[in-house]
Amino acid sequence: MVNLKLKQVEIASKIDSAAAIVQWNDWKWQMKHAITDIPTFERLLGIRFSDDERQALEKTIQKFPLRITPYYLSLIDTRDYKNDPIYRQCFPSPSELVVDKCDMADPLAEDKDSPVPGITHRYPDRVLFLVSNVCAMYCRHCTRKRKVGNVDYIPDKATISMGLEYIRNNPAIRDVLLSGGDPFMLPDDYLDWILSELDAIPHVEVVRIGTRVPVVLPCRVTNSLVNMLKKHHPLWVNTHFNHPKEVTPASREALRKLADAGIPLGNQCVLLAGVNDCPQIMKKLFQKLVQNRVRPYYMFQCDLTEGLSHFRTSISKGVEIIENLIGHTSGFAVPTYVVDAPGGGGKIPVMPNYLISCSSNKVVLRNYEGVITTYTEPESYRPVKCRGDCEACELQLNAGCSEKTNAIGIAKLLSDLDEAISLVPEKTRRIERRNDA
């Protein structure tokens, strides 16, 4: 078993012979000495690639650059590094240059759904707000690989203000997700300003921050950062742990600080071939997360981004993993498995099916063991139909709602207030034949 602290001391001394533990735990020192080239990687870990390997790797990073924090580098097991999950997430592979027919530069259509710079508005009541183009590390599985390698920059206040103005002008937006890049790579005072502006918008009920910092640069979670964040409740933070090896003493300390500040923590992992496509690995990851007060939120199917084909598993593998979690561990340790639909369709849950069949008075279900059971529907139940008049409703919503909800999608078909009987894609051959008649 490699002593992690000794390994970190060794790497620090190779970077700077005068470096001490104080420098190692300084996030700015970590960023200053991030590994961005193959020779430095080899020197710090004592690894030597063949000439052919090095040539292929150099070609890869010309398209998809390399950046690894010394901290994350120290987690690599050099005894079997090519199979190491840390290595595979942070170090380039020539497979990234393989582009399948189904691959896309922007598979989630974030740019197409962007009404103003930095904003992606896909769902009715929430927006994605890209507030930084800076990452502590370039993850090899990044869904925004198209942006990796662009000059790292922080959008100026004029650009951020355009996004803020869009949010102010759209009262339906109640939830704002800050992402990037990584919002925690912003200076404390700049992130404080953005959060303060969002706090001042009456219809914004909650702000979320998506960050990989607790995983790849946990020392960035400083006391000053946490004290600033505490001013902006209700604030949620979603982390991005993909493997149990990433849950280290340093990352646990970062999570502790955030949780002790009253910030609810969630985790969004990605299912990655050769990294975590194993029910036991995922179970251990999720159990470690809940032990550190992090709720597993989503397990994502790897996107159809260019350069990620070698990371993608079958969807059936994801369902198998969830099947091995439900009933086998705590319910709050089971994330929702989702496919982020290509073309901007949003997150689609893909979960095992526990409903076998149903009749007018019974539902047939199965449990995780394979036990098949029935649930008898109540004969006395009278469904409450929505008339759109909340003040007169016997259920007493008392939410002060005055606007009629305009349902979309399947909810529209289920709505008592809408006369729609079907959802028909535009320009189908059937519809074209109708128009020609």
Secondary structure, DSSP 8 states (H G I E B T S, - for coil): ---HHHHHHHHHHHH-TT--HHHHT-HHHHHHT-B-SHHHHHHHHT----HHHHHHHHHHHHHS---B-HHHHTT--GGGGGG-HHHHHHS--GGGG---TT-BSSTT-TTTT-SSTTEEEEETTEEEEE-----SS--TT-TTTTTTTS------HHHHHHHHHHHHT-TT--EEEEESS-GGGS-HHHHHHHHHHHHT-TT--EEEEE--HHHH-GGGS-HHHHHHHGGG-SEEEEE---SGGG--HHHHHHHHHHHHTT--EEEEEEE-TTTT-SHHHHHHHHHHHHHTTEEEEEEEE---BTT-GGG---HHHHHHHHHTTBTTB-GGG--EEEEEETTTTEEEE-----EEEE-SSEEEEE-TT--EEEEE--TT-------S-GGG-TT---S---S-----HHHHHH-SS--------TT-HHHHHHHH-
